[in-house]
Amino acid sequence: MTDAQLYFAIGLPVFAVLVNIIAGIIQTNSLGARFTSLESTVNARFTSIENRFTRLESRFEALIGKLNAIDNRLI
């Protein structure tokens, strides 16, 4: 076995492992970015729903106030 063959036999698997580690790091960072994007989307949807419920709640309170006014007139 020549020196070049030994270097290839040892160096090629080491190189493959290093490339695999780097690819895993890149994939992990990409996945983290996707989770961050998903989190902001979900937060925006919940904020929108909260705003809708707040408006609905104020409308119900106005309706209850009007019903109380009608009730007071009838009494």
N, CA, C, O and CB atoms as a CASP TS submission, in Angstrom:
PFRMAT TS
TARGET T0000
AUTHOR 0000-0000-0000
METHOD Language model
MODEL 1
PARENT N/A
ATOM      1  N   MET     1       0.862  -1.168   0.000  1.00  0.00           N
ATOM      2  CA  MET     1       0.000   0.000   0.000  1.00  0.00           C
ATOM      3  C   MET     1       0.908   1.231   0.000  1.00  0.00           C
ATOM      4  O   MET     1       1.830   1.339   0.808  1.00  0.00           O
ATOM      5  CB  MET     1      -0.981  -0.002   1.236  1.00  0.00           C
ATOM      6  N   THR     2       0.635   2.133  -0.900  1.00  0.00           N
ATOM      7  CA  THR     2       1.451   3.351  -0.989  1.00  0.00           C
ATOM      8  C   THR     2       0.911   4.379  -0.001  1.00  0.00           C
ATOM      9  O   THR     2      -0.163   4.226   0.580  1.00  0.00           O
ATOM     10  CB  THR     2       1.453   3.929  -2.445  1.00  0.00           C
ATOM     11  N   ASP     3       1.700   5.423   0.157  1.00  0.00           N
ATOM     12  CA  ASP     3       1.289   6.500   1.061  1.00  0.00           C
ATOM     13  C   ASP     3       0.003   7.177   0.573  1.00  0.00           C
ATOM     14  O   ASP     3      -0.860   7.522   1.382  1.00  0.00           O
ATOM     15  CB  ASP     3       2.414   7.541   1.191  1.00  0.00           C
ATOM     16  N   ALA     4      -0.128   7.368  -0.736  1.00  0.00           N
ATOM     17  CA  ALA     4      -1.317   8.019  -1.290  1.00  0.00           C
ATOM     18  C   ALA     4      -2.563   7.188  -1.016  1.00  0.00           C
ATOM     19  O   ALA     4      -3.616   7.733  -0.683  1.00  0.00           O
ATOM     20  CB  ALA     4      -1.155   8.246  -2.803  1.00  0.00           C
ATOM     21  N   GLN     5      -2.446   5.866  -1.154  1.00  0.00           N
ATOM     22  CA  GLN     5      -3.589   5.000  -0.875  1.00  0.00           C
ATOM     23  C   GLN     5      -3.987   5.064   0.593  1.00  0.00           C
ATOM     24  O   GLN     5      -5.175   5.044   0.916  1.00  0.00           O
ATOM     25  CB  GLN     5      -3.272   3.560  -1.267  1.00  0.00           C
ATOM     26  N   LEU     6      -3.010   5.140   1.476  1.00  0.00           N
ATOM     27  CA  LEU     6      -3.291   5.261   2.907  1.00  0.00           C
ATOM     28  C   LEU     6      -3.996   6.577   3.215  1.00  0.00           C
ATOM     29  O   LEU     6      -4.958   6.617   3.982  1.00  0.00           O
ATOM     30  CB  LEU     6      -1.994   5.155   3.718  1.00  0.00           C
ATOM     31  N   TYR     7      -3.503   7.647   2.608  1.00  0.00           N
ATOM     32  CA  TYR     7      -4.128   8.956   2.837  1.00  0.00           C
ATOM     33  C   TYR     7      -5.569   8.978   2.338  1.00  0.00           C
ATOM     34  O   TYR     7      -6.447   9.538   2.995  1.00  0.00           O
ATOM     35  CB  TYR     7      -3.322  10.061   2.145  1.00  0.00           C
ATOM     36  N   PHE     8      -5.814   8.368   1.174  1.00  0.00           N
ATOM     37  CA  PHE     8      -7.183   8.297   0.673  1.00  0.00           C
ATOM     38  C   PHE     8      -8.057   7.418   1.561  1.00  0.00           C
ATOM     39  O   PHE     8      -9.222   7.739   1.792  1.00  0.00           O
ATOM     40  CB  PHE     8      -7.195   7.767  -0.756  1.00  0.00           C
ATOM     41  N   ALA     9      -7.506   6.315   2.059  1.00  0.00           N
ATOM     42  CA  ALA     9      -8.273   5.397   2.898  1.00  0.00           C
ATOM     43  C   ALA     9      -8.671   6.037   4.219  1.00  0.00           C
ATOM     44  O   ALA     9      -9.727   5.728   4.771  1.00  0.00           O
ATOM     45  CB  ALA     9      -7.474   4.133   3.159  1.00  0.00           C
ATOM     46  N   ILE    10      -7.829   6.926   4.724  1.00  0.00           N
ATOM     47  CA  ILE    10      -8.135   7.602   5.990  1.00  0.00           C
ATOM     48  C   ILE    10      -8.832   8.940   5.744  1.00  0.00           C
ATOM     49  O   ILE    10      -9.785   9.286   6.441  1.00  0.00           O
ATOM     50  CB  ILE    10      -6.847   7.821   6.806  1.00  0.00           C
ATOM     51  N   GLY    11      -8.359   9.679   4.762  1.00  0.00           N
ATOM     52  CA  GLY    11      -8.852  11.039   4.531  1.00  0.00           C
ATOM     53  C   GLY    11     -10.243  11.106   3.959  1.00  0.00           C
ATOM     54  O   GLY    11     -11.015  11.991   4.330  1.00  0.00           O
ATOM     55  N   LEU    12     -10.589  10.202   3.070  1.00  0.00           N
ATOM     56  CA  LEU    12     -11.910  10.249   2.433  1.00  0.00           C
ATOM     57  C   LEU    12     -13.047  10.041   3.427  1.00  0.00           C
ATOM     58  O   LEU    12     -14.009  10.807   3.386  1.00  0.00           O
ATOM     59  CB  LEU    12     -11.996   9.200   1.342  1.00  0.00           C
ATOM     60  N   PRO    13     -12.995   9.046   4.321  1.00  0.00           N
ATOM     61  CA  PRO    13     -14.078   8.930   5.317  1.00  0.00           C
ATOM     62  C   PRO    13     -14.137  10.112   6.283  1.00  0.00           C
ATOM     63  O   PRO    13     -15.220  10.533   6.689  1.00  0.00           O
ATOM     64  CB  PRO    13     -13.911   7.650   6.111  1.00  0.00           C
ATOM     65  N   VAL    14     -12.972  10.646   6.649  1.00  0.00           N
ATOM     66  CA  VAL    14     -12.963  11.820   7.534  1.00  0.00           C
ATOM     67  C   VAL    14     -13.623  13.000   6.839  1.00  0.00           C
ATOM     68  O   VAL    14     -14.408  13.728   7.446  1.00  0.00           O
ATOM     69  CB  VAL    14     -11.517  12.186   7.954  1.00  0.00           C
ATOM     70  N   PHE    15     -13.302  13.186   5.561  1.00  0.00           N
ATOM     71  CA  PHE    15     -13.909  14.269   4.779  1.00  0.00           C
ATOM     72  C   PHE    15     -15.428  14.076   4.684  1.00  0.00           C
ATOM     73  O   PHE    15     -16.186  15.037   4.819  1.00  0.00           O
ATOM     74  CB  PHE    15     -13.285  14.331   3.359  1.00  0.00           C
ATOM     75  N   ALA    16     -15.869  12.836   4.452  1.00  0.00           N
ATOM     76  CA  ALA    16     -17.306  12.559   4.346  1.00  0.00           C
ATOM     77  C   ALA    16     -18.021  12.856   5.664  1.00  0.00           C
ATOM     78  O   ALA    16     -19.130  13.390   5.663  1.00  0.00           O
ATOM     79  CB  ALA    16     -17.541  11.092   3.937  1.00  0.00           C
ATOM     80  N   VAL    17     -17.396  12.517   6.775  1.00  0.00           N
ATOM     81  CA  VAL    17     -17.999  12.797   8.082  1.00  0.00           C
ATOM     82  C   VAL    17     -18.085  14.296   8.324  1.00  0.00           C
ATOM     83  O   VAL    17     -19.097  14.785   8.827  1.00  0.00           O
ATOM     84  CB  VAL    17     -17.193  12.125   9.206  1.00  0.00           C
ATOM     85  N   LEU    18     -17.043  15.024   7.974  1.00  0.00           N
ATOM     86  CA  LEU    18     -17.071  16.478   8.159  1.00  0.00           C
ATOM     87  C   LEU    18     -18.152  17.132   7.300  1.00  0.00           C
ATOM     88  O   LEU    18     -18.848  18.037   7.761  1.00  0.00           O
ATOM     89  CB  LEU    18     -15.705  17.080   7.824  1.00  0.00           C
ATOM     90  N   VAL    19     -18.295  16.682   6.063  1.00  0.00           N
ATOM     91  CA  VAL    19     -19.343  17.229   5.187  1.00  0.00           C
ATOM     92  C   VAL    19     -20.715  16.919   5.765  1.00  0.00           C
ATOM     93  O   VAL    19     -21.613  17.759   5.708  1.00  0.00           O
ATOM     94  CB  VAL    19     -19.221  16.654   3.751  1.00  0.00           C
ATOM     95  N   ASN    20     -20.890  15.731   6.318  1.00  0.00           N
ATOM     96  CA  ASN    20     -22.167  15.348   6.919  1.00  0.00           C
ATOM     97  C   ASN    20     -22.482  16.206   8.139  1.00  0.00           C
ATOM     98  O   ASN    20     -23.629  16.606   8.334  1.00  0.00           O
ATOM     99  CB  ASN    20     -22.149  13.868   7.310  1.00  0.00           C
ATOM    100  N   ILE    21     -21.492  16.486   8.948  1.00  0.00           N
ATOM    101  CA  ILE    21     -21.690  17.339  10.129  1.00  0.00           C
ATOM    102  C   ILE    21     -22.087  18.751   9.703  1.00  0.00           C
ATOM    103  O   ILE    21     -23.004  19.338  10.277  1.00  0.00           O
ATOM    104  CB  ILE    21     -20.405  17.383  10.997  1.00  0.00           C
ATOM    105  N   ILE    22     -21.405  19.291   8.708  1.00  0.00           N
ATOM    106  CA  ILE    22     -21.714  20.642   8.232  1.00  0.00           C
ATOM    107  C   ILE    22     -23.125  20.687   7.639  1.00  0.00           C
ATOM    108  O   ILE    22     -23.862  21.647   7.864  1.00  0.00           O
ATOM    109  CB  ILE    22     -20.673  21.102   7.181  1.00  0.00           C
ATOM    110  N   ALA    23     -23.500  19.655   6.885  1.00  0.00           N
ATOM    111  CA  ALA    23     -24.852  19.607   6.315  1.00  0.00           C
ATOM    112  C   ALA    23     -25.901  19.539   7.425  1.00  0.00           C
ATOM    113  O   ALA    23     -26.963  20.150   7.304  1.00  0.00           O
ATOM    114  CB  ALA    23     -24.998  18.393   5.368  1.00  0.00           C
ATOM    115  N   GLY    24     -25.622  18.810   8.496  1.00  0.00           N
ATOM    116  CA  GLY    24     -26.549  18.730   9.624  1.00  0.00           C
ATOM    117  C   GLY    24     -26.718  20.063  10.322  1.00  0.00           C
ATOM    118  O   GLY    24     -27.824  20.428  10.721  1.00  0.00           O
ATOM    119  N   ILE    25     -25.619  20.793  10.471  1.00  0.00           N
ATOM    120  CA  ILE    25     -25.693  22.122  11.101  1.00  0.00           C
ATOM    121  C   ILE    25     -26.526  23.064  10.248  1.00  0.00           C
ATOM    122  O   ILE    25     -27.361  23.806  10.765  1.00  0.00           O
ATOM    123  CB  ILE    25     -24.277  22.710  11.315  1.00  0.00           C
ATOM    124  N   ILE    26     -26.300  23.033   8.947  1.00  0.00           N
ATOM    125  CA  ILE    26     -27.066  23.903   8.042  1.00  0.00           C
ATOM    126  C   ILE    26     -28.554  23.542   8.086  1.00  0.00           C
ATOM    127  O   ILE    26     -29.413  24.424   8.103  1.00  0.00           O
ATOM    128  CB  ILE    26     -26.529  23.786   6.589  1.00  0.00           C
ATOM    129  N   GLN    27     -28.844  22.252   8.105  1.00  0.00           N
ATOM    130  CA  GLN    27     -30.240  21.813   8.141  1.00  0.00           C
ATOM    131  C   GLN    27     -30.910  22.211   9.458  1.00  0.00           C
ATOM    132  O   GLN    27     -32.078  22.598   9.468  1.00  0.00           O
ATOM    133  CB  GLN    27     -30.326  20.290   7.945  1.00  0.00           C
ATOM    134  N   THR    28     -30.180  22.118  10.553  1.00  0.00           N
ATOM    135  CA  THR    28     -30.724  22.511  11.855  1.00  0.00           C
ATOM    136  C   THR    28     -31.035  24.003  11.887  1.00  0.00           C
ATOM    137  O   THR    28     -32.074  24.411  12.406  1.00  0.00           O
ATOM    138  CB  THR    28     -29.741  22.153  12.978  1.00  0.00           C
ATOM    139  N   ASN    29     -30.137  24.816  11.335  1.00  0.00           N
ATOM    140  CA  ASN    29     -30.382  26.258  11.294  1.00  0.00           C
ATOM    141  C   ASN    29     -31.587  26.592  10.423  1.00  0.00           C
ATOM    142  O   ASN    29     -32.381  27.474  10.753  1.00  0.00           O
ATOM    143  CB  ASN    29     -29.146  26.992  10.776  1.00  0.00           C
ATOM    144  N   SER    30     -31.714  25.879   9.312  1.00  0.00           N
ATOM    145  CA  SER    30     -32.862  26.098   8.429  1.00  0.00           C
ATOM    146  C   SER    30     -34.167  25.726   9.124  1.00  0.00           C
ATOM    147  O   SER    30     -35.166  26.434   9.004  1.00  0.00           O
ATOM    148  CB  SER    30     -32.705  25.289   7.137  1.00  0.00           C
ATOM    149  N   LEU    31     -34.151  24.615   9.846  1.00  0.00           N
ATOM    150  CA  LEU    31     -35.345  24.181  10.571  1.00  0.00           C
ATOM    151  C   LEU    31     -35.715  25.187  11.659  1.00  0.00           C
ATOM    152  O   LEU    31     -36.896  25.461  11.877  1.00  0.00           O
ATOM    153  CB  LEU    31     -35.122  22.789  11.188  1.00  0.00           C
ATOM    154  N   GLY    32     -34.717  25.734  12.338  1.00  0.00           N
ATOM    155  CA  GLY    32     -34.976  26.758  13.349  1.00  0.00           C
ATOM    156  C   GLY    32     -35.614  27.992  12.750  1.00  0.00           C
ATOM    157  O   GLY    32     -36.511  28.584  13.349  1.00  0.00           O
ATOM    158  N   ALA    33     -35.152  28.388  11.560  1.00  0.00           N
ATOM    159  CA  ALA    33     -35.741  29.549  10.890  1.00  0.00           C
ATOM    160  C   ALA    33     -37.192  29.281  10.506  1.00  0.00           C
ATOM    161  O   ALA    33     -38.040  30.169  10.593  1.00  0.00           O
ATOM    162  CB  ALA    33     -34.926  29.920   9.642  1.00  0.00           C
ATOM    163  N   ARG    34     -37.471  28.056  10.082  1.00  0.00           N
ATOM    164  CA  ARG    34     -38.851  27.722   9.722  1.00  0.00           C
ATOM    165  C   ARG    34     -39.758  27.738  10.936  1.00  0.00           C
ATOM    166  O   ARG    34     -40.901  28.188  10.846  1.00  0.00           O
ATOM    167  CB  ARG    34     -38.910  26.356   9.051  1.00  0.00           C
ATOM    168  N   PHE    35     -39.266  27.251  12.082  1.00  0.00           N
ATOM    169  CA  PHE    35     -40.059  27.300  13.309  1.00  0.00           C
ATOM    170  C   PHE    35     -40.310  28.740  13.741  1.00  0.00           C
ATOM    171  O   PHE    35     -41.402  29.069  14.204  1.00  0.00           O
ATOM    172  CB  PHE    35     -39.358  26.529  14.430  1.00  0.00           C
ATOM    173  N   THR    36     -39.311  29.590  13.593  1.00  0.00           N
ATOM    174  CA  THR    36     -39.482  31.000  13.945  1.00  0.00           C
ATOM    175  C   THR    36     -40.537  31.645  13.060  1.00  0.00           C
ATOM    176  O   THR    36     -41.374  32.408  13.542  1.00  0.00           O
ATOM    177  CB  THR    36     -38.149  31.757  13.820  1.00  0.00           C
ATOM    178  N   SER    37     -40.501  31.341  11.772  1.00  0.00           N
ATOM    179  CA  SER    37     -41.491  31.874  10.845  1.00  0.00           C
ATOM    180  C   SER    37     -42.893  31.365  11.194  1.00  0.00           C
ATOM    181  O   SER    37     -43.862  32.125  11.184  1.00  0.00           O
ATOM    182  CB  SER    37     -41.130  31.492   9.400  1.00  0.00           C
ATOM    183  N   LEU    38     -42.983  30.083  11.500  1.00  0.00           N
ATOM    184  CA  LEU    38     -44.273  29.500  11.880  1.00  0.00           C
ATOM    185  C   LEU    38     -44.796  30.124  13.167  1.00  0.00           C
ATOM    186  O   LEU    38     -45.994  30.375  13.298  1.00  0.00           O
ATOM    187  CB  LEU    38     -44.147  27.979  12.048  1.00  0.00           C
ATOM    188  N   GLU    39     -43.900  30.373  14.116  1.00  0.00           N
ATOM    189  CA  GLU    39     -44.301  30.986  15.381  1.00  0.00           C
ATOM    190  C   GLU    39     -44.875  32.378  15.161  1.00  0.00           C
ATOM    191  O   GLU    39     -45.892  32.734  15.758  1.00  0.00           O
ATOM    192  CB  GLU    39     -43.113  31.056  16.338  1.00  0.00           C
ATOM    193  N   SER    40     -44.229  33.166  14.307  1.00  0.00           N
ATOM    194  CA  SER    40     -44.745  34.511  14.055  1.00  0.00           C
ATOM    195  C   SER    40     -46.085  34.465  13.335  1.00  0.00           C
ATOM    196  O   SER    40     -46.950  35.304  13.587  1.00  0.00           O
ATOM    197  CB  SER    40     -43.744  35.319  13.237  1.00  0.00           C
ATOM    198  N   THR    41     -46.268  33.497  12.443  1.00  0.00           N
ATOM    199  CA  THR    41     -47.555  33.357  11.754  1.00  0.00           C
ATOM    200  C   THR    41     -48.669  32.990  12.730  1.00  0.00           C
ATOM    201  O   THR    41     -49.761  33.554  12.674  1.00  0.00           O
ATOM    202  CB  THR    41     -47.457  32.298  10.650  1.00  0.00           C
ATOM    203  N   VAL    42     -48.390  32.048  13.620  1.00  0.00           N
ATOM    204  CA  VAL    42     -49.385  31.627  14.602  1.00  0.00           C
ATOM    205  C   VAL    42     -49.710  32.780  15.554  1.00  0.00           C
ATOM    206  O   VAL    42     -50.874  32.995  15.893  1.00  0.00           O
ATOM    207  CB  VAL    42     -48.881  30.400  15.393  1.00  0.00           C
ATOM    208  N   ASN    43     -48.694  33.514  15.983  1.00  0.00           N
ATOM    209  CA  ASN    43     -48.929  34.661  16.863  1.00  0.00           C
ATOM    210  C   ASN    43     -49.806  35.707  16.184  1.00  0.00           C
ATOM    211  O   ASN    43     -50.684  36.291  16.820  1.00  0.00           O
ATOM    212  CB  ASN    43     -47.599  35.288  17.286  1.00  0.00           C
ATOM    213  N   ALA    44     -49.572  35.945  14.897  1.00  0.00           N
ATOM    214  CA  ALA    44     -50.389  36.917  14.164  1.00  0.00           C
ATOM    215  C   ALA    44     -51.836  36.447  14.085  1.00  0.00           C
ATOM    216  O   ALA    44     -52.759  37.250  14.218  1.00  0.00           O
ATOM    217  CB  ALA    44     -49.825  37.143  12.745  1.00  0.00           C
ATOM    218  N   ARG    45     -52.038  35.155  13.872  1.00  0.00           N
ATOM    219  CA  ARG    45     -53.415  34.641  13.793  1.00  0.00           C
ATOM    220  C   ARG    45     -54.123  34.752  15.137  1.00  0.00           C
ATOM    221  O   ARG    45     -55.291  35.137  15.196  1.00  0.00           O
ATOM    222  CB  ARG    45     -53.416  33.178  13.323  1.00  0.00           C
ATOM    223  N   PHE    46     -53.421  34.417  16.218  1.00  0.00           N
ATOM    224  CA  PHE    46     -54.050  34.524  17.532  1.00  0.00           C
ATOM    225  C   PHE    46     -54.357  35.978  17.883  1.00  0.00           C
ATOM    226  O   PHE    46     -55.388  36.261  18.494  1.00  0.00           O
ATOM    227  CB  PHE    46     -53.150  33.905  18.602  1.00  0.00           C
ATOM    228  N   THR    47     -53.480  36.893  17.507  1.00  0.00           N
ATOM    229  CA  THR    47     -53.738  38.311  17.747  1.00  0.00           C
ATOM    230  C   THR    47     -54.977  38.752  16.976  1.00  0.00           C
ATOM    231  O   THR    47     -55.801  39.506  17.494  1.00  0.00           O
ATOM    232  CB  THR    47     -52.517  39.167  17.343  1.00  0.00           C
ATOM    233  N   SER    48     -55.104  38.283  15.744  1.00  0.00           N
ATOM    234  CA  SER    48     -56.280  38.618  14.936  1.00  0.00           C
ATOM    235  C   SER    48     -57.554  38.081  15.577  1.00  0.00           C
ATOM    236  O   SER    48     -58.575  38.768  15.618  1.00  0.00           O
ATOM    237  CB  SER    48     -56.131  38.059  13.515  1.00  0.00           C
ATOM    238  N   ILE    49     -57.488  36.855  16.074  1.00  0.00           N
ATOM    239  CA  ILE    49     -58.656  36.253  16.730  1.00  0.00           C
ATOM    240  C   ILE    49     -59.001  37.017  18.004  1.00  0.00           C
ATOM    241  O   ILE    49     -60.175  37.252  18.289  1.00  0.00           O
ATOM    242  CB  ILE    49     -58.395  34.762  17.055  1.00  0.00           C
ATOM    243  N   GLU    50     -57.981  37.408  18.772  1.00  0.00           N
ATOM    244  CA  GLU    50     -58.235  38.175  19.995  1.00  0.00           C
ATOM    245  C   GLU    50     -58.900  39.496  19.675  1.00  0.00           C
ATOM    246  O   GLU    50     -59.801  39.928  20.394  1.00  0.00           O
ATOM    247  CB  GLU    50     -56.935  38.418  20.760  1.00  0.00           C
ATOM    248  N   ASN    51     -58.462  40.150  18.594  1.00  0.00           N
ATOM    249  CA  ASN    51     -59.078  41.423  18.205  1.00  0.00           C
ATOM    250  C   ASN    51     -60.538  41.223  17.814  1.00  0.00           C
ATOM    251  O   ASN    51     -61.391  42.050  18.135  1.00  0.00           O
ATOM    252  CB  ASN    51     -58.303  42.063  17.041  1.00  0.00           C
ATOM    253  N   ARG    52     -60.823  40.125  17.120  1.00  0.00           N
ATOM    254  CA  ARG    52     -62.201  39.852  16.737  1.00  0.00           C
ATOM    255  C   ARG    52     -63.073  39.623  17.966  1.00  0.00           C
ATOM    256  O   ARG    52     -64.191  40.132  18.045  1.00  0.00           O
ATOM    257  CB  ARG    52     -62.266  38.639  15.811  1.00  0.00           C
ATOM    258  N   PHE    53     -62.554  38.852  18.929  1.00  0.00           N
ATOM    259  CA  PHE    53     -63.332  38.596  20.141  1.00  0.00           C
ATOM    260  C   PHE    53     -63.534  39.873  20.949  1.00  0.00           C
ATOM    261  O   PHE    53     -64.590  40.056  21.555  1.00  0.00           O
ATOM    262  CB  PHE    53     -62.642  37.535  21.001  1.00  0.00           C
ATOM    263  N   THR    54     -62.551  40.748  20.968  1.00  0.00           N
ATOM    264  CA  THR    54     -62.689  42.007  21.692  1.00  0.00           C
ATOM    265  C   THR    54     -63.792  42.855  21.067  1.00  0.00           C
ATOM    266  O   THR    54     -64.615  43.436  21.774  1.00  0.00           O
ATOM    267  CB  THR    54     -61.355  42.780  21.701  1.00  0.00           C
ATOM    268  N   ARG    55     -63.801  42.921  19.718  1.00  0.00           N
ATOM    269  CA  ARG    55     -64.860  43.677  19.048  1.00  0.00           C
ATOM    270  C   ARG    55     -66.224  43.033  19.276  1.00  0.00           C
ATOM    271  O   ARG    55     -67.215  43.732  19.488  1.00  0.00           O
ATOM    272  CB  ARG    55     -64.573  43.781  17.545  1.00  0.00           C
ATOM    273  N   LEU    56     -66.276  41.727  19.233  1.00  0.00           N
ATOM    274  CA  LEU    56     -67.530  41.017  19.457  1.00  0.00           C
ATOM    275  C   LEU    56     -68.028  41.238  20.884  1.00  0.00           C
ATOM    276  O   LEU    56     -69.222  41.425  21.122  1.00  0.00           O
ATOM    277  CB  LEU    56     -67.354  39.516  19.181  1.00  0.00           C
ATOM    278  N   GLU    57     -67.090  41.213  21.823  1.00  0.00           N
ATOM    279  CA  GLU    57     -67.456  41.434  23.226  1.00  0.00           C
ATOM    280  C   GLU    57     -68.016  42.839  23.425  1.00  0.00           C
ATOM    281  O   GLU    57     -68.990  43.014  24.157  1.00  0.00           O
ATOM    282  CB  GLU    57     -66.238  41.215  24.144  1.00  0.00           C
ATOM    283  N   SER    58     -67.421  43.834  22.789  1.00  0.00           N
ATOM    284  CA  SER    58     -67.941  45.197  22.928  1.00  0.00           C
ATOM    285  C   SER    58     -69.331  45.323  22.295  1.00  0.00           C
ATOM    286  O   SER    58     -70.181  46.056  22.800  1.00  0.00           O
ATOM    287  CB  SER    58     -66.971  46.207  22.284  1.00  0.00           C
ATOM    288  N   ARG    59     -69.555  44.614  21.199  1.00  0.00           N
ATOM    289  CA  ARG    59     -70.892  44.647  20.580  1.00  0.00           C
ATOM    290  C   ARG    59     -71.934  43.992  21.484  1.00  0.00           C
ATOM    291  O   ARG    59     -73.053  44.489  21.608  1.00  0.00           O
ATOM    292  CB  ARG    59     -70.869  43.940  19.210  1.00  0.00           C
ATOM    293  N   PHE    60     -71.566  42.881  22.111  1.00  0.00           N
ATOM    294  CA  PHE    60     -72.494  42.227  23.033  1.00  0.00           C
ATOM    295  C   PHE    60     -72.808  43.128  24.222  1.00  0.00           C
ATOM    296  O   PHE    60     -73.953  43.190  24.669  1.00  0.00           O
ATOM    297  CB  PHE    60     -71.915  40.895  23.522  1.00  0.00           C
ATOM    298  N   GLU    61     -71.800  43.826  24.734  1.00  0.00           N
ATOM    299  CA  GLU    61     -72.048  44.735  25.854  1.00  0.00           C
ATOM    300  C   GLU    61     -72.963  45.876  25.438  1.00  0.00           C
ATOM    301  O   GLU    61     -73.818  46.293  26.219  1.00  0.00           O
ATOM    302  CB  GLU    61     -70.728  45.293  26.396  1.00  0.00           C
ATOM    303  N   ALA    62     -72.801  46.385  24.228  1.00  0.00           N
ATOM    304  CA  ALA    62     -73.699  47.436  23.737  1.00  0.00           C
ATOM    305  C   ALA    62     -75.109  46.897  23.591  1.00  0.00           C
ATOM    306  O   ALA    62     -76.073  47.586  23.924  1.00  0.00           O
ATOM    307  CB  ALA    62     -73.203  47.997  22.392  1.00  0.00           C
ATOM    308  N   LEU    63     -75.240  45.679  23.098  1.00  0.00           N
ATOM    309  CA  LEU    63     -76.557  45.060  22.953  1.00  0.00           C
ATOM    310  C   LEU    63     -77.210  44.834  24.314  1.00  0.00           C
ATOM    311  O   LEU    63     -78.408  45.068  24.473  1.00  0.00           O
ATOM    312  CB  LEU    63     -76.442  43.731  22.196  1.00  0.00           C
ATOM    313  N   ILE    64     -76.438  44.385  25.285  1.00  0.00           N
ATOM    314  CA  ILE    64     -76.973  44.184  26.636  1.00  0.00           C
ATOM    315  C   ILE    64     -77.411  45.514  27.233  1.00  0.00           C
ATOM    316  O   ILE    64     -78.432  45.587  27.917  1.00  0.00           O
ATOM    317  CB  ILE    64     -75.923  43.509  27.546  1.00  0.00           C
ATOM    318  N   GLY    65     -76.631  46.571  26.973  1.00  0.00           N
ATOM    319  CA  GLY    65     -77.024  47.900  27.451  1.00  0.00           C
ATOM    320  C   GLY    65     -78.337  48.349  26.841  1.00  0.00           C
ATOM    321  O   GLY    65     -79.177  48.921  27.537  1.00  0.00           O
ATOM    322  N   LYS    66     -78.532  48.100  25.550  1.00  0.00           N
ATOM    323  CA  LYS    66     -79.781  48.470  24.890  1.00  0.00           C
ATOM    324  C   LYS    66     -80.952  47.646  25.437  1.00  0.00           C
ATOM    325  O   LYS    66     -82.047  48.169  25.641  1.00  0.00           O
ATOM    326  CB  LYS    66     -79.658  48.277  23.367  1.00  0.00           C
ATOM    327  N   LEU    67     -80.707  46.349  25.671  1.00  0.00           N
ATOM    328  CA  LEU    67     -81.772  45.522  26.244  1.00  0.00           C
ATOM    329  C   LEU    67     -82.135  45.984  27.652  1.00  0.00           C
ATOM    330  O   LEU    67     -83.310  45.972  28.018  1.00  0.00           O
ATOM    331  CB  LEU    67     -81.347  44.050  26.270  1.00  0.00           C
ATOM    332  N   ASN    68     -81.169  46.381  28.428  1.00  0.00           N
ATOM    333  CA  ASN    68     -81.444  46.909  29.755  1.00  0.00           C
ATOM    334  C   ASN    68     -82.244  48.209  29.678  1.00  0.00           C
ATOM    335  O   ASN    68     -83.130  48.454  30.496  1.00  0.00           O
ATOM    336  CB  ASN    68     -80.139  47.136  30.512  1.00  0.00           C
ATOM    337  N   ALA    69     -81.918  49.035  28.687  1.00  0.00           N
ATOM    338  CA  ALA    69     -82.670  50.288  28.516  1.00  0.00           C
ATOM    339  C   ALA    69     -84.116  50.001  28.142  1.00  0.00           C
ATOM    340  O   ALA    69     -85.026  50.656  28.652  1.00  0.00           O
ATOM    341  CB  ALA    69     -82.014  51.174  27.439  1.00  0.00           C
ATOM    342  N   ILE    70     -84.341  49.039  27.265  1.00  0.00           N
ATOM    343  CA  ILE    70     -85.708  48.653  26.886  1.00  0.00           C
ATOM    344  C   ILE    70     -86.446  48.073  28.080  1.00  0.00           C
ATOM    345  O   ILE    70     -87.621  48.369  28.301  1.00  0.00           O
ATOM    346  CB  ILE    70     -85.688  47.633  25.729  1.00  0.00           C
ATOM    347  N   ASP    71     -85.745  47.239  28.853  1.00  0.00           N
ATOM    348  CA  ASP    71     -86.343  46.641  30.050  1.00  0.00           C
ATOM    349  C   ASP    71     -86.740  47.704  31.048  1.00  0.00           C
ATOM    350  O   ASP    71     -87.802  47.616  31.664  1.00  0.00           O
ATOM    351  CB  ASP    71     -85.379  45.655  30.699  1.00  0.00           C
ATOM    352  N   ASN    72     -85.902  48.703  31.214  1.00  0.00           N
ATOM    353  CA  ASN    72     -86.211  49.791  32.151  1.00  0.00           C
ATOM    354  C   ASN    72     -87.416  50.595  31.678  1.00  0.00           C
ATOM    355  O   ASN    72     -88.217  51.043  32.499  1.00  0.00           O
ATOM    356  CB  ASN    72     -84.997  50.717  32.319  1.00  0.00           C
ATOM    357  N   ARG    73     -87.556  50.782  30.387  1.00  0.00           N
ATOM    358  CA  ARG    73     -88.708  51.500  29.872  1.00  0.00           C
ATOM    359  C   ARG    73     -90.007  50.720  30.113  1.00  0.00           C
ATOM    360  O   ARG    73     -91.047  51.298  30.429  1.00  0.00           O
ATOM    361  CB  ARG    73     -88.526  51.778  28.383  1.00  0.00           C
ATOM    362  N   LEU    74     -89.919  49.397  29.957  1.00  0.00           N
ATOM    363  CA  LEU    74     -91.125  48.588  30.142  1.00  0.00           C
ATOM    364  C   LEU    74     -91.535  48.511  31.607  1.00  0.00           C
ATOM    365  O   LEU    74     -92.715  48.359  31.923  1.00  0.00           O
ATOM    366  CB  LEU    74     -90.905  47.185  29.594  1.00  0.00           C
ATOM    367  N   ILE    75     -90.572  48.614  32.482  1.00  0.00           N
ATOM    368  CA  ILE    75     -90.887  48.526  33.908  1.00  0.00           C
ATOM    369  C   ILE    75     -91.429  49.870  34.327  1.00  0.00           C
ATOM    370  O   ILE    75     -91.773  50.061  35.493  1.00  0.00           O
ATOM    371  CB  ILE    75     -89.636  48.122  34.765  1.00  0.00           C
TER
END
